Amino acid sequence: MCHKLFRAGIALWPGTDQLHSYTLQRELELYGEAGLTPAEALRTATIDAARHLGAEQSSGTIERGKRADFFLIPENPLDRIRAIRDVRLVVQGGRVYSPEHMHRALGVTHWTHTPAMRLGDAPLLPGQ
């Protein structure tokens, strides 16, 4: 049904109020199972959502002058949407976050390791 709605031009805006995006990742996977391509599924949660909220001038795409909130993953989600579950690093509001620290704060057992990273002589993550 989701695929038919999308193809008919009905806007889909994924979202969740639960567990800090873990269910959002699953929702995007389900969009793929319903027939959307990975690019279409990701677009619903980025530029399409930003347009719906009237925020496309400041978010929704990676461009100069826009907010730079993003996460790093080790493979291309356009090849495999499930790759969005393997977050290695999060940058939000100009701050760098380790998934390990975020998971610990949420009481979630992490399943990935944050690689050591430095910018010149300065560590990118607190505590390094």
Rosetta silent file (secondary structure, phi, psi, omega in degrees, C-alpha in Angstrom):
SEQUENCE: MCHKLFRAGIALWPGTDQLHSYTLQRELELYGEAGLTPAEALRTATIDAARHLGAEQSSGTIERGKRADFFLIPENPLDRIRAIRDVRLVVQGGRVYSPEHMHRALGVTHWTHTPAMRLGDAPLLPGQ
SCORE:     score description
SCORE:     0.000 S_00000001
   1 L     0.000  -41.658 -179.294    0.000    0.000    0.000 S_00000001
   2 H   -57.979  -43.786  179.369    2.814    2.394    0.880 S_00000001
   3 H   -61.798  -44.290 -179.758    4.336    1.940   -2.579 S_00000001
   4 H   -64.155  -41.801  177.729    1.001    2.626   -4.295 S_00000001
   5 H   -61.132  -46.996 -178.883    0.477    5.795   -2.251 S_00000001
   6 H   -61.073  -47.287 -179.665    3.977    7.016   -3.061 S_00000001
   7 H   -64.864  -26.229  178.526    3.593    6.291   -6.801 S_00000001
   8 L   -82.846   -0.686  177.666    0.246    8.118   -6.761 S_00000001
   9 L    93.160    7.086  177.249    1.995   11.242   -5.485 S_00000001
  10 L   -77.711  127.082 -177.826    0.911   10.979   -1.858 S_00000001
  11 L   -72.003  138.158  174.346    3.682   12.363    0.330 S_00000001
  12 L  -113.862  129.777  177.514    5.240   10.053    2.910 S_00000001
  13 L  -128.784   99.038 -179.389    6.994   11.587    5.914 S_00000001
  14 L   -68.190  153.831  178.119    8.526    9.008    8.178 S_00000001
  15 L  -178.156  162.566 -178.642    8.899    9.820   11.811 S_00000001
  16 L  -155.787  155.383  172.963    8.873    8.479   15.293 S_00000001
  17 L  -110.976    9.984 -172.465    8.694    9.513   18.904 S_00000001
  18 L  -113.385  137.179  169.440   10.383    6.349   20.083 S_00000001
  19 H    42.015   49.079  166.731   13.966    5.513   21.052 S_00000001
  20 H    46.960   53.787  170.813   15.848    8.248   19.221 S_00000001
  21 H    86.681   -3.954  179.940   15.441    7.131   15.588 S_00000001
  22 H   -61.650  -38.086  178.322   15.833    3.373   15.976 S_00000001
  23 H   -77.278  -24.121  175.262   12.285    2.843   14.777 S_00000001
  24 H   -64.297  -41.548  177.891   12.816    5.433   12.014 S_00000001
  25 H   -58.816  -43.945  179.606   15.569    3.275   10.557 S_00000001
  26 H   -65.738  -37.713  179.064   13.188    0.328   10.486 S_00000001
  27 H   -60.571  -41.712  178.889   10.466    2.467    8.917 S_00000001
  28 H   -66.692  -36.140  174.891   12.773    3.346    6.019 S_00000001
  29 H   -62.511  -41.125  179.640   13.623   -0.336    5.587 S_00000001
  30 H   -65.717  -34.290  174.687    9.895   -1.103    5.440 S_00000001
  31 H   -59.062  -41.623  177.493    9.448    1.535    2.735 S_00000001
  32 H   -63.885  -42.698  178.179   12.007   -0.435    0.748 S_00000001
  33 H   -64.542  -26.591  179.110   10.180   -3.687    1.389 S_00000001
  34 L   -81.722   -8.991  175.821    7.010   -1.957    0.167 S_00000001
  35 L   121.569   -7.329  176.138    8.669   -1.122   -3.155 S_00000001
  36 L   -75.229  146.969  174.225   10.392    2.254   -2.770 S_00000001
  37 L   -72.260  161.079  175.363   14.018    2.381   -3.877 S_00000001
  38 H   -55.716  -39.548  178.868   16.590    3.171   -1.169 S_00000001
  39 H   -62.471  -41.678  179.277   16.981    6.662   -2.685 S_00000001
  40 H   -66.388  -42.002  179.467   13.227    7.251   -2.498 S_00000001
  41 H   -62.404  -46.134  179.460   13.049    6.000    1.090 S_00000001
  42 H   -64.690  -37.585  179.256   15.931    8.240    2.166 S_00000001
  43 H   -62.424  -35.062  179.587   14.438   11.210    0.334 S_00000001
  44 H   -62.004  -31.197 -177.075   11.196   10.898    2.345 S_00000001
  45 H   -94.206   -2.089 -177.797   13.205   11.412    5.551 S_00000001
  46 L  -119.702  -97.648 -173.380   15.419   14.224    4.236 S_00000001
  47 H   -65.954  -36.780  178.545   14.454   16.780    1.596 S_00000001
  48 H   -63.049  -44.258  178.895   10.786   15.733    1.377 S_00000001
  49 H   -65.469  -41.810  178.657   10.359   16.111    5.140 S_00000001
  50 H   -61.308  -41.769  177.582   12.265   19.410    5.141 S_00000001
  51 H   -62.476  -44.024  179.860    9.991   20.764    2.384 S_00000001
  52 H   -59.592  -36.461 -178.901    6.891   19.685    4.287 S_00000001
  53 L   -87.322   -0.258 -178.552    8.169   21.541    7.361 S_00000001
  54 L    71.314   25.925 -175.870    9.161   24.614    5.337 S_00000001
  55 L  -115.127   16.999 -175.357   12.803   24.055    6.264 S_00000001
  56 L   -66.940  -17.296  177.623   14.337   23.175    2.884 S_00000001
  57 L   -76.149  -20.761 -177.567   16.434   26.373    2.897 S_00000001
  58 L  -118.609  -11.757 -178.320   18.301   25.201    6.014 S_00000001
  59 L  -154.421  175.334  176.089   18.087   21.397    5.969 S_00000001
  60 L   104.259  -24.736  176.688   17.191   18.326    3.950 S_00000001
  61 L  -141.871  163.029  177.235   20.230   18.231    1.652 S_00000001
  62 L   -93.872  104.913 -178.699   23.988   18.559    2.037 S_00000001
  63 L  -148.378  153.246  175.456   24.811   22.001    0.713 S_00000001
  64 L   -57.158  134.341  177.598   26.911   24.999    1.680 S_00000001
  65 L    92.089   -8.169  177.811   24.988   27.236    4.066 S_00000001
  66 L   -98.312  160.769  174.838   22.704   24.499    5.416 S_00000001
  67 L   -55.425  140.879 -177.256   22.832   22.854    8.817 S_00000001
  68 L  -108.260   59.315  173.776   25.446   20.136    8.816 S_00000001
  69 L   -93.880  123.540 -177.854   23.739   17.403   10.835 S_00000001
  70 E  -159.931  171.472  174.144   24.719   14.005    9.467 S_00000001
  71 E  -133.446  153.427  179.741   25.976   10.547   10.313 S_00000001
  72 E  -105.782  136.214  177.835   28.735    8.422    8.839 S_00000001
  73 L  -132.663  156.069 -173.071   28.220    4.814    7.801 S_00000001
  74 L   -82.746   -3.665  178.629   30.681    2.370    6.211 S_00000001
  75 L  -143.410  167.996 -176.074   28.705    1.546    3.071 S_00000001
  76 L   -78.044  116.891 -179.671   26.401    3.167    0.555 S_00000001
  77 L   -68.657  -14.390  175.836   22.760    3.065    1.738 S_00000001
  78 L   -72.291  -23.074  175.548   21.651    3.339   -1.895 S_00000001
  79 L   -86.072  -32.655 -177.027   23.039   -0.175   -2.359 S_00000001
  80 L  -153.601  102.558 -174.839   21.632   -1.500    0.919 S_00000001
  81 H   -57.821  -31.108 -179.648   19.205    0.613    2.971 S_00000001
  82 H   -61.553  -15.545  178.124   19.960   -1.437    6.093 S_00000001
  83 H   -58.247  -24.249 -179.317   23.398    0.223    6.107 S_00000001
  84 H   -67.182  -10.214  176.158   21.809    3.167    7.959 S_00000001
  85 H   -81.915  -14.716 -174.917   21.781    0.953   11.068 S_00000001
  86 L  -101.694   56.361 -177.823   25.599    0.823   11.190 S_00000001
  87 L   -69.866  129.793 -179.453   26.222    4.421   12.290 S_00000001
  88 L  -104.497  -25.384 -176.729   29.868    5.065   13.125 S_00000001
  89 E  -160.141  142.621  178.362   29.765    8.776   13.946 S_00000001
  90 E  -123.015  134.062  173.152   27.119   11.486   14.356 S_00000001
  91 E  -119.703  120.648 -178.286   27.611   15.218   13.801 S_00000001
  92 E  -141.437  127.998  179.188   24.791   17.379   15.087 S_00000001
  93 L    59.412   30.587  179.217   24.833   21.088   15.758 S_00000001
  94 L    81.175    1.171  178.653   28.563   21.202   15.093 S_00000001
  95 E  -108.107  145.510 -179.553   29.324   18.592   17.768 S_00000001
  96 E   -99.825  130.873 -179.175   30.718   15.131   17.124 S_00000001
  97 E  -123.919  139.523  174.144   29.102   12.199   18.924 S_00000001
  98 L   -89.246  130.985  175.717   30.209    8.609   19.264 S_00000001
  99 H   -56.164  -34.493  179.273   27.414    6.048   18.898 S_00000001
 100 H   -59.399  -45.203  179.880   28.988    4.153   21.811 S_00000001
 101 H   -67.940  -39.725  178.841   28.514    7.134   24.132 S_00000001
 102 H   -65.248  -43.449  179.952   24.993    7.802   22.863 S_00000001
 103 H   -62.772  -43.904  179.541   24.005    4.158   23.287 S_00000001
 104 H   -59.526  -42.925  179.998   25.424    4.053   26.809 S_00000001
 105 H   -63.969  -30.668  179.805   23.439    7.196   27.714 S_00000001
 106 H   -90.222   -6.683 -177.017   20.259    5.569   26.368 S_00000001
 107 L    77.683   23.755 -179.143   20.942    2.224   28.007 S_00000001
 108 L  -103.687  133.540  175.560   21.322    0.532   24.616 S_00000001
 109 L   -73.875  120.882 -176.856   24.032   -2.057   24.038 S_00000001
 110 L   -75.279  156.381 -177.792   26.041   -0.766   21.092 S_00000001
 111 L  -125.803   11.204  178.331   26.848   -2.986   18.131 S_00000001
 112 L  -140.745  162.050  179.790   29.535   -0.950   16.418 S_00000001
 113 L  -115.405  133.038  177.723   32.885    0.551   17.335 S_00000001
 114 L   -79.674  123.695  179.752   33.788    4.186   16.718 S_00000001
 115 L   -68.905  149.171  176.256   37.131    4.424   14.923 S_00000001
 116 L   -67.742  131.446 -178.928   39.835    6.608   16.468 S_00000001
 117 L  -139.391  142.056  177.856   39.922    9.945   14.649 S_00000001
 118 E  -135.550  150.525  174.293   42.012   13.062   15.073 S_00000001
 119 E  -116.215   99.566 -172.120   42.034   16.458   13.410 S_00000001
 120 L    66.956 -123.568  178.219   45.656   17.498   13.468 S_00000001
 121 L   -94.311   -4.539 -175.163   46.727   17.106   17.105 S_00000001
 122 E   -99.489  132.751  174.190   43.190   17.373   18.483 S_00000001
 123 E   -69.144  148.691  178.233   40.913   14.376   19.039 S_00000001
 124 L   -81.212  -25.785 -177.430   37.479   14.688   17.420 S_00000001
 125 L  -112.434  140.659  177.253   35.673   13.005   20.294 S_00000001
 126 L   -58.098  144.334  176.675   35.812   14.007   23.958 S_00000001
 127 L    88.223   -0.203  179.000   37.890   11.652   26.083 S_00000001
 128 L   -90.014    0.000    0.000   40.359   10.635   23.350 S_00000001
